[in-house]
Amino acid sequence: MKNTNFLTQQYIQNKKFNISHNYLSSQFNDYKKIFKKIEKLIKFNDYTLGFEVEKFEKKFAKLINAKHCIGVGSGTDAIYLALKVLDLKNGDEVITTPYTFYATINAIVQADCKPNFVDAGQDFNINPDLIEKSITKKTKAILVVHWSGRICDMKKINQIAKKYKLFVIEDACHAALSFKKNKFAGNFGDIGCFSLHPLKNLNVWGDGGMIVTNNNKINKKLKLIRNHGLVDRNNIKFFGVNSRLDTLQAIVANHLLPKLKNITFSRIKNANYLDDNLKHIKQIYIPKREKSSREVFHLYCIQVKNRDKLARFLISKGIDAKKHYPIPMHLQKPSKQMFGYKKGDFPMAEKLSKDTLSLPVHEYVTKKQLDFIIKQIKLFYFK
Ligand SMILES: *Cc1c(COP(=O)(O)O)cnc(C)c1O
């Protein structure tokens, strides 16, 4: 049967690669402990929301110093519900970056809003200096994406938002445990959105996501919206949706959450090692790492000369070199058709899409493997 879930190609075991982006089998080799917790759940029949979801929500909120966390169906739903709870609708414009994963934009369109793209900077994140002139009468929110866990320039962005009375939403799906000056991703704006997809730093056995907020009213309303708008068995307060964090996935998330710090530290260590060994190569551009921030390296992205050729070369050596993403969102077919975007609109996003290469940095990549990657890259440029 043809596999139509194109994203799974990235995490189903692929023997072709000695150094793979995939580490899920190793990561969950203690799955029997999770099975034990599922057995317990079966005795209690606590299948939707319930104890495990609440436990996860409390623990995640505490971990990133947020007041509230609301478990939802996916990261995409988190963004969609964020727009919905803020009452955006009818073509309200949301300023965001074209250099992101499709979900950011799909959620905006699903909420009946319009993406208003602002070009990225060379550090992969939205360029704050271009935001102000893109604001129109219909603009209601700025939706930032902390690319690969690098925090956007939230000081500038929040100043602009305040001046024009715009909401700020963080797509923090790459940024669990990222921080800047002791403030964790998810706490910079009105609402922060996270994903538990198998490919994220904190991941489960399917789909899941969460929203964090420090606003009591938003928290209360979101808890209702994700669960049909139900206030009791027979009454809904408003029309909601069914987007609860699945209870089985909450069990997996609870199992993994205590390990997230170490997962993060390993990624940072590996990324620093690559940085130190690649930064002197003049064909490679690595954005400056900020001292006051923690970047969690959901991806390790660098900008390189002859990207496609280098990627093919590394793949031939068994290294899973990836492109995140070769087509910026404004050049995706529906963006062109529905919103009239065209080539040349966002030169930096287009350049990043051509030059960016991702290398594996997860916690199961060994120093020996990193040395092999570095050696092959040097061979490619200097042979
Ligand atoms: C993964 C991701 C999402 C959405 O996540 P899902 O849980 O797969 O719906 C949103 N934005 C970005 C930037 C992502 O990488």
The ligand as an ORCA input file, in Angstrom:
! r2SCAN-3c Opt
* xyz 0 1
  C       5.334     20.583     14.252
  C       4.991     21.990     14.086
  C       3.682     22.454     14.227
  C       2.467     21.606     14.419
  O       2.572     20.440     15.020
  P       1.594     19.185     14.913
  O       1.575     18.718     16.326
  O       2.248     18.234     13.978
  O       0.256     19.611     14.471
  C       3.472     23.816     14.137
  N       4.476     24.669     13.882
  C       5.739     24.260     13.705
  C       6.793     25.275     13.441
  C       6.037     22.911     13.787
  O       7.291     22.510     13.573
*
